[in-house]
Amino acid sequence: MTKSFKSGFAAIVGRPNVGKSTLLNRVLGQKIAIMSDKAQTTRNKIHGIYTTDSEQVVFIDTPGIHKPKHKLGQVMTSLALATLNEVDLVLFLIDAEQGYGRGDQFIIDFLKKTTVPVFLIVNKIDKVHPDALLPLIDRYRSLYSFKEIIPISALQGQNVTTLMDQIGQVLPEGPKYYPEDQITDHPERFVVAELIREKILHLTRDEVPHAIAVIIDKMKEDDERQLTEIQATIMVERSSQKGIIIGRSGSMLKKIGTLARKEIEALIGSRVFLELWVKVDKNWRDKEEELKNFGYTIQDD
């Protein structure tokens, strides 16, 4: 008899900065979601595709669910919450080191409206003593009836194989939605823009990381020179932020470009000529038209 093939969609949800993107990248063995120590790194739903001979899991890494402070925040939160109605399984990630927070109760209240299985994933167990895990797990267990509770370290890879085995147990039989060698359904331009944004998140501080967007203006292969030409615009909200991004004599912009170029070359397998520009668009995070232009769409409740 032919072994049945399983497939389905799994949403990764949780408060900002609990390790959702780190988990996705760990499972896929390749970076498609940017990682940062700053909260609210993920702004769009990132689709990562994990395929074996017997199953295909389409992971959806959602923006951290939080109380919005501007229209962009509303978009991010609505994207994450809308995802709960589109999937076969929800992975609710918490940070073992941070412990329970009010934001978790906000998410749990939404989980109670879903009809799909929910796994509680206790991440960053490498950061806490094992004796601290049981009381934390008991607290969450008292708030919601989880299908499975799995402690992991996404950064170290601990128990991630166990998590994947458990996901395979609950997936329904289904088709192979994507070719087996495809790991994301986002266009290359999207991933390139995210890699540039990641470098800005790593290199800047204070309000700058949250005030930026990256738009790919041009991405063209030059067969004659055997390289890919990329032109991108970094959007900021204030002139002072533009100055920080550019840096003294262009030093910061050069550093951003150098680090981003290396990762983009690894991603697309080609030499890259990367040109970066910085533009001020005052308070773009509160302009609905601009948010749409930058690829952020507000979901209906």
C-alpha positions as CSV (number, residue, x, y, z in Angstrom):
1,M,0.0,0.0,0.0
2,T,1.2,3.5,-0.8
3,K,1.8,5.6,2.3
4,S,-0.6,8.5,2.7
5,F,0.8,12.0,2.3
6,K,0.0,14.7,4.9
7,S,-0.1,18.4,4.4
8,G,-1.4,21.5,6.1
9,F,-0.9,25.0,7.3
10,A,0.5,25.9,10.8
11,A,0.5,29.4,12.2
12,I,3.2,30.5,14.6
13,V,1.7,33.2,16.9
14,G,2.9,34.9,20.1
15,R,4.0,38.1,21.7
16,P,6.7,40.1,20.0
17,N,10.3,38.8,20.3
18,V,9.5,35.3,21.6
19,G,11.5,33.6,18.8
20,K,8.9,32.9,16.0
21,S,11.2,33.8,13.2
22,T,14.1,31.9,14.8
23,L,12.0,28.8,15.0
24,L,10.9,29.1,11.3
25,N,14.5,29.5,10.1
26,R,15.6,26.6,12.3
27,V,13.0,24.2,10.8
28,L,13.7,25.3,7.3
29,G,17.5,25.2,7.8
30,Q,17.7,28.5,5.9
31,K,16.9,32.1,6.6
32,I,13.7,33.5,5.1
33,A,12.4,35.4,8.2
34,I,14.6,38.2,9.6
35,M,15.7,37.9,13.2
36,S,16.5,40.7,15.6
37,D,16.6,41.3,19.3
38,K,14.1,44.2,18.8
39,A,10.4,43.5,19.2
40,Q,8.0,43.5,16.2
41,T,10.6,42.5,13.7
42,T,8.1,40.6,11.5
43,R,5.6,42.9,9.7
44,N,4.1,40.6,7.1
45,K,3.0,37.0,7.2
46,I,6.0,35.0,6.2
47,H,5.3,31.6,4.6
48,G,7.9,28.9,5.1
49,I,7.5,25.5,3.4
50,Y,8.8,22.3,5.0
51,T,8.6,19.2,2.8
52,T,9.6,15.6,3.4
53,D,8.7,12.4,1.6
54,S,5.6,12.0,3.7
55,E,4.4,15.5,4.6
56,Q,4.4,19.2,3.7
57,V,3.9,21.9,6.4
58,V,3.3,25.5,5.3
59,F,4.3,27.6,8.3
60,I,3.0,31.1,8.6
61,D,5.2,33.3,10.8
62,T,3.0,36.1,12.0
63,P,3.8,39.5,13.4
64,G,4.0,39.6,17.2
65,I,0.5,40.3,18.6
66,H,0.6,43.5,20.7
67,K,-1.5,46.5,21.5
68,P,-1.2,48.8,18.4
69,K,0.2,52.3,18.7
70,H,-0.2,53.3,15.1
71,K,-1.9,52.1,11.9
72,L,1.1,49.9,11.1
73,G,0.7,48.2,14.4
74,Q,-3.0,47.7,13.7
75,V,-2.1,46.0,10.4
76,M,0.5,43.8,12.1
77,T,-1.9,42.6,14.8
78,S,-4.9,42.1,12.4
79,L,-2.6,40.0,10.1
80,A,-1.6,37.7,13.0
81,L,-5.2,37.3,14.3
82,A,-6.7,36.7,10.9
83,T,-4.2,33.9,10.4
84,L,-5.9,31.8,13.1
85,N,-8.9,31.3,10.9
86,E,-6.8,30.1,7.9
87,V,-4.8,27.2,9.3
88,D,-4.9,23.5,10.4
89,L,-2.8,24.1,13.5
90,V,-1.7,26.9,15.7
91,L,1.7,27.0,17.4
92,F,1.5,29.4,20.4
93,L,5.1,30.4,21.3
94,I,6.0,31.8,24.7
95,D,9.3,32.9,26.1
96,A,10.3,30.7,29.1
97,E,12.6,33.4,30.3
98,Q,10.0,36.2,30.2
99,G,7.2,34.0,31.6
100,Y,3.5,34.9,31.6
101,G,2.5,38.4,30.4
102,R,-0.8,40.2,29.9
103,G,-0.2,39.9,26.1
104,D,-0.5,36.1,26.4
105,Q,-4.0,36.4,27.9
106,F,-5.0,38.6,25.0
107,I,-3.8,35.9,22.5
108,I,-5.4,33.1,24.5
109,D,-8.8,34.8,24.4
110,F,-8.5,34.7,20.6
111,L,-7.4,31.1,20.6
112,K,-10.6,30.2,22.5
113,K,-12.5,31.2,19.3
114,T,-10.6,28.8,17.1
115,T,-11.6,25.2,16.3
116,V,-8.2,23.9,15.3
117,P,-5.6,22.2,17.6
118,V,-3.2,24.5,19.5
119,F,0.3,23.5,20.6
120,L,1.9,25.5,23.4
121,I,5.6,25.9,22.5
122,V,7.7,26.9,25.4
123,N,10.8,28.5,23.7
124,K,14.2,29.5,25.1
125,I,14.4,26.7,27.6
126,D,18.2,27.0,27.3
127,K,17.9,30.3,29.2
128,V,16.1,29.0,32.3
129,H,16.6,26.3,35.0
130,P,14.5,23.1,34.3
131,D,12.8,23.5,37.7
132,A,11.2,26.7,36.5
133,L,9.5,25.1,33.6
134,L,6.8,23.0,35.3
135,P,5.2,25.9,37.3
136,L,5.2,28.0,34.1
137,I,3.6,25.2,32.0
138,D,1.0,24.6,34.8
139,R,0.0,28.2,34.7
140,Y,-0.6,28.1,30.9
141,R,-2.4,24.7,31.1
142,S,-4.8,26.3,33.6
143,L,-5.8,28.9,31.0
144,Y,-6.3,26.8,27.9
145,S,-6.6,23.1,26.9
146,F,-3.6,22.7,24.6
147,K,-3.3,19.7,22.3
148,E,0.4,19.4,23.1
149,I,2.9,21.3,25.3
150,I,6.4,21.1,23.9
151,P,9.5,22.9,25.5
152,I,12.1,23.8,22.9
153,S,15.1,26.0,22.2
154,A,14.7,27.3,18.6
155,L,18.1,28.9,18.8
156,Q,19.9,25.7,19.9
157,G,17.6,23.3,18.0
158,Q,16.6,21.4,21.2
159,N,13.4,19.4,20.9
160,V,12.6,20.9,17.4
161,T,12.6,17.4,15.9
162,T,10.1,16.3,18.6
163,L,7.9,19.3,17.7
164,M,8.0,18.4,14.0
165,D,7.0,14.8,14.8
166,Q,4.0,16.0,16.8
167,I,3.0,18.3,14.0
168,G,3.1,15.4,11.6
169,Q,0.7,13.5,13.9
170,V,-2.1,16.1,13.7
171,L,-1.8,17.1,10.0
172,P,-4.6,15.9,7.7
173,E,-4.1,13.9,4.6
174,G,-3.6,16.3,1.7
175,P,-1.8,17.3,-1.5
176,K,1.7,18.7,-2.0
177,Y,0.8,22.4,-2.3
178,Y,4.3,23.5,-3.4
179,P,7.3,21.8,-5.2
180,E,9.5,19.9,-2.8
181,D,12.5,22.3,-3.3
182,Q,10.5,25.5,-2.6
183,I,10.9,26.9,0.9
184,T,8.8,30.1,0.6
185,D,6.1,31.5,-1.6
186,H,7.2,35.1,-1.2
187,P,8.9,36.7,-4.2
188,E,12.6,37.1,-4.2
189,R,12.2,40.9,-4.0
190,F,10.3,40.6,-0.7
191,V,13.1,38.4,0.9
192,V,15.8,40.8,-0.4
193,A,14.0,43.8,1.2
194,E,13.7,41.9,4.5
195,L,17.4,41.1,4.5
196,I,18.2,44.8,4.1
197,R,15.8,45.7,6.8
198,E,17.3,43.2,9.1
199,K,20.7,44.8,8.8
200,I,19.2,48.2,9.8
201,L,17.6,46.6,12.8
202,H,20.9,45.2,13.9
203,L,22.9,48.4,13.4
204,T,20.6,51.1,14.6
205,R,18.8,51.8,17.9
206,D,16.0,53.7,19.7
207,E,13.1,54.7,17.4
208,V,14.9,54.1,14.1
209,P,14.3,50.4,13.6
210,H,10.5,50.7,13.8
211,A,10.3,53.8,11.6
212,I,11.8,52.1,8.5
213,A,10.5,50.3,5.4
214,V,12.5,49.0,2.5
215,I,11.3,49.1,-1.1
216,I,13.1,47.3,-3.9
217,D,13.0,49.8,-6.9
218,K,15.0,47.6,-9.3
219,M,16.2,44.0,-9.4
220,K,17.7,43.0,-12.7
221,E,20.2,40.3,-13.8
222,D,23.1,41.5,-15.9
223,D,24.2,38.4,-17.8
224,E,27.1,40.2,-19.5
225,R,28.7,41.2,-16.1
226,Q,27.3,38.0,-14.4
227,L,25.7,39.9,-11.5
228,T,22.4,41.1,-10.2
229,E,21.8,44.9,-10.0
230,I,19.6,45.9,-7.0
231,Q,18.4,49.4,-6.2
232,A,16.5,49.9,-2.9
233,T,15.0,52.8,-1.0
234,I,15.0,52.9,2.8
235,M,12.0,54.9,4.0
236,V,12.2,56.8,7.3
237,E,9.9,59.2,9.1
238,R,12.2,62.1,10.0
239,S,15.3,63.8,8.7
240,S,17.2,62.9,11.9
241,Q,16.5,59.2,11.2
242,K,17.8,59.7,7.6
243,G,21.0,61.1,9.1
244,I,21.4,58.1,11.4
245,I,20.9,55.6,8.5
246,I,23.4,57.4,6.3
247,G,26.0,58.0,9.0
248,R,29.1,60.1,9.0
249,S,30.3,60.4,5.4
250,G,27.9,57.6,4.4
251,S,29.6,55.1,6.8
252,M,26.4,53.5,8.2
253,L,24.7,53.2,4.8
254,K,27.9,51.5,3.5
255,K,27.9,49.1,6.4
256,I,24.3,48.2,5.9
257,G,24.9,47.6,2.2
258,T,27.9,45.5,2.7
259,L,26.3,43.2,5.2
260,A,23.0,42.9,3.2
261,R,24.9,42.2,0.0
262,K,26.7,39.2,1.4
263,E,23.4,37.6,2.5
264,I,21.6,38.4,-0.7
265,E,24.4,36.9,-2.7
266,A,24.1,33.7,-0.7
267,L,20.3,33.7,-1.2
268,I,20.3,34.2,-5.0
269,G,23.6,32.5,-5.8
270,S,24.9,35.5,-7.8
271,R,27.2,38.4,-7.4
272,V,25.2,41.5,-6.4
273,F,25.6,45.2,-7.0
274,L,23.5,46.9,-4.3
275,E,22.6,50.6,-4.4
276,L,20.8,52.0,-1.4
277,W,18.9,55.4,-1.1
278,V,17.3,56.9,2.0
279,K,14.0,58.9,1.7
280,V,11.9,60.7,4.3
281,D,8.2,60.2,4.3
282,K,6.8,61.8,7.5
283,N,4.7,59.5,9.7
284,W,4.3,56.9,7.0
285,R,3.2,54.3,9.6
286,D,0.0,56.2,10.1
287,K,-0.9,56.7,6.4
288,E,-3.2,54.0,5.1
289,E,-2.3,54.7,1.5
290,E,1.4,54.4,2.2
291,L,1.0,51.2,4.1
292,K,-0.8,49.7,1.1
293,N,2.0,50.9,-1.2
294,F,4.6,49.2,1.1
295,G,2.7,45.9,1.0
296,Y,0.8,46.1,4.4
297,T,-2.9,45.4,4.1
298,I,-5.4,46.0,6.9
299,Q,-7.6,42.9,7.5
300,D,-11.3,43.1,8.3
301,D,-12.1,42.0,11.8
